Amino acid sequence: MDMPIYVATTHTVKPGQEQDFENAAFTFFSDALGDTATDGALLIRPLPGAENRTYGILRSFASEQDRKNFYESDKFAQLQQAINPYVEEDYSRRELHGLEAFFYDPSIIHQPPRWKMALVTWFGVWPTVYVVSNLTRSHVSGWPSFLAMGFVTFLVVLALAWGVMPTLTRLLRPWLSGSADIPRRN
């Protein structure tokens, strides 16, 4: 069984063209919903108030073959054609491995080293597992251990994906990638 593949692309949008770029990207996302090559896509906007106009698109694929098929498809060529009038340069693309998908930020030049990503992930997982386990203990006490563990880990993953990891990566951004790479607010 193939592991999911995560690919990040970045696009520098022309000044004043941000909304048109976003509209074109979202139109493409909705058109590609039925496409079996991609498992999902996420548009990452620059920080509010930042001078940076670099947008990121994070895509997930079920396999290497799905990734290859997508980037060689007419659909992808149509996306590039649709957004080309709104961007300053060609896009950059890189595959993300493992924990990198949590930490990807298109506005930062140097992504954090893996040891820092692992440490922050552990720092997020440890208290989340402890809290969720304690909160659910009485609710799952009569369940078979396999199902109870599955339920607890499901809640942990939800908490990590939508709360804990975004918060930790935002709070620890200076340490993760160095303060020189953080866009400044005016």
C-alpha positions in Angstrom: 0.0 0.0 0.0 1.3 3.4 -1.0 1.8 6.2 1.6 0.0 9.5 0.9 2.1 12.0 -1.0 2.0 15.7 -0.1 3.1 18.3 -2.5 3.5 22.0 -1.8 3.5 24.6 -4.6 4.1 28.3 -4.2 3.0 31.2 -6.3 3.9 34.9 -6.0 0.8 36.8 -6.9 1.0 40.2 -8.7 -0.1 43.2 -6.5 -3.8 43.7 -6.6 -4.5 40.3 -8.2 -4.8 38.3 -5.0 -8.6 37.9 -5.1 -8.5 36.9 -8.8 -5.8 34.3 -8.0 -7.9 32.9 -5.1 -11.0 32.7 -7.2 -9.2 30.8 -9.9 -7.6 28.4 -7.4 -11.0 27.8 -5.6 -12.7 27.3 -9.0 -10.1 24.7 -9.8 -10.4 23.0 -6.4 -14.2 22.6 -6.8 -13.8 21.4 -10.4 -11.3 18.8 -9.3 -13.4 17.4 -6.4 -14.4 14.3 -8.4 -10.8 13.8 -9.7 -9.5 10.5 -8.2 -5.9 11.6 -8.6 -6.0 14.1 -5.7 -7.1 13.4 -2.2 -7.4 17.1 -1.3 -6.0 20.6 -1.7 -5.5 23.5 0.6 -4.8 27.2 -0.2 -2.5 28.8 2.2 -2.7 32.6 2.2 0.1 35.0 3.3 -0.3 36.3 6.9 -2.7 39.2 7.2 -0.8 42.5 7.1 2.3 40.9 5.6 4.0 42.4 2.6 4.6 38.9 1.2 2.3 37.9 -1.7 3.4 34.3 -1.8 0.5 31.8 -1.7 0.9 28.1 -1.1 -1.1 25.2 -2.4 -0.8 22.0 -0.5 -2.1 18.9 -2.3 -2.3 15.3 -1.2 -2.3 12.2 -3.4 -2.9 8.6 -2.6 0.2 7.4 -4.5 3.2 8.4 -6.6 1.3 7.4 -9.7 -1.6 9.7 -8.8 0.8 12.6 -8.2 2.5 11.9 -11.6 -0.9 11.7 -13.4 -2.1 14.9 -11.9 0.9 17.0 -12.8 0.9 15.6 -16.3 -2.9 16.1 -16.8 -4.8 18.5 -18.9 -6.6 19.7 -15.7 -3.3 20.8 -14.2 -2.3 22.6 -17.4 -5.7 24.4 -17.3 -5.1 25.5 -13.8 -1.7 26.9 -14.7 -3.3 28.7 -17.7 -6.1 30.1 -15.4 -3.7 31.5 -12.8 -0.9 32.6 -15.1 -2.2 36.2 -15.6 -2.3 36.7 -11.8 1.2 35.5 -10.9 4.7 37.1 -11.2 6.6 34.0 -12.0 6.3 30.3 -12.5 5.4 28.2 -9.5 7.8 26.2 -7.4 7.0 22.7 -6.3 8.3 20.4 -3.7 7.3 17.1 -2.2 6.7 17.1 1.6 7.7 14.1 3.7 6.1 13.0 6.9 5.7 15.8 9.4 6.7 18.5 7.0 3.0 19.0 5.9 2.2 20.3 9.4 5.0 22.8 9.3 4.9 24.0 5.7 4.7 27.8 5.4 5.2 29.3 1.9 6.3 32.7 3.4 9.4 31.2 5.0 12.4 30.5 2.9 14.0 27.8 5.0 11.6 25.2 6.4 12.5 23.8 9.9 14.8 20.9 10.3 13.2 17.5 10.9 14.5 17.3 14.5 12.6 20.5 15.4 9.5 19.2 13.7 9.7 16.0 15.6 10.2 17.8 18.9 7.2 20.1 18.4 5.1 17.2 17.3 6.0 15.3 20.4 5.3 18.4 22.5 1.8 18.5 20.9 1.1 14.8 21.0 2.1 14.1 24.6 -0.3 16.4 26.4 -3.1 15.9 23.9 -3.0 12.1 24.4 -3.0 12.6 28.2 -5.9 15.1 28.2 -8.1 13.1 25.6 -7.4 9.8 27.4 -8.4 11.2 30.8 -11.5 13.0 29.4 -12.8 9.9 27.6 -11.8 7.2 30.1 -15.2 6.9 31.7 -17.0 6.9 28.3 -15.0 4.1 26.8 -14.4 2.0 29.9 -16.7 -0.8 28.8 -15.5 -0.9 25.2 -13.0 -3.4 23.8 -9.5 -1.9 24.1 -9.0 -1.9 20.4 -12.1 0.2 19.8 -11.4 2.5 22.8 -7.9 3.1 21.6 -9.2 3.8 18.1 -11.7 6.3 19.4 -9.2 8.1 21.6 -6.6 8.3 18.8 -9.3 9.6 16.4 -10.0 12.5 18.8 -6.3 13.1 19.3 -5.7 13.4 15.6 -8.6 15.8 15.2 -7.3 17.9 18.1 -3.8 17.9 16.6 -4.8 18.7 13.1 -7.3 21.5 13.8 -6.0 23.0 17.1 -2.8 21.9 18.7 -0.4 21.8 15.8 -1.5 25.0 14.0 -1.3 26.8 17.4 2.1 25.3 18.2 3.6 26.0 14.8 2.4 29.6 14.9 3.7 30.2 18.5 7.0 28.5 17.9 7.6 29.9 14.4 10.6 32.0 15.4 12.3 29.0 16.9 11.3 26.7 14.1 12.8 28.6 11.3 14.7 31.6 12.6 13.3 35.0 13.3 15.0 36.5 10.1 12.6 34.5 7.9 9.4 35.7 9.5 7.5 38.4 7.6 7.2 41.6 9.6 3.8 43.3 10.1 3.8 47.1 9.6 
